[in-house]
């Protein structure tokens, strides 16, 4: 069945460091791919999405490219801030699945000044 | 739009009591999802509805859990009787396409 695997955390970085969080997926068909972010005490919110191969999603300095050949959707940011500390979830849409999403386990990011 | 609304935001109850969590989805959204989040098990999908009809409840952990969606603007998740292991944050999310919008969650503590 469809699944999402993302790198285990926590990821600990200093402010202004480069961030990569790896995400790979297994799916039938051509799913849309997402990154959601969860700040402490809040619900998940959409960070960015890509709907087809080679699309790049971007938001708030974060980017991820839909790579069909490697079934990956890695999240990157060139210079992280303390305010980026959160849990990041990679997800894919289930085709014909009534808007159902399959989430990865989440990766906690801690950014220190 | 106010977003997905959940109530209560916090609930503390004693083992054996009935607990009812409430969710108001975003107007116009036709899918509604209930999730549970714990440190041990992460984010789990419990049940989801499409056009008020339950589509898949295979994630509901036990018969003590039940969910209803009587109309397009309201859903409940009920636990009866509650147990300490049900302590978690419960999220409701709604969707009208492939993006889901999450509510702020209900933090449930069962003593």
Interface residues (C-beta under 8 A of the other chain):
Chain A: X32 X34 X42 X43 X44 X45 X46 X49 X89 X93 X98 X99 X100 X101 X103 X105 X106
Chain B: X4 X30 X31 X33 X42 X43 X45 X48 X50 X55 X56 X91 X93 X95 X96 X97 X98 X99 X100 X101 X102 X103 X104 X105
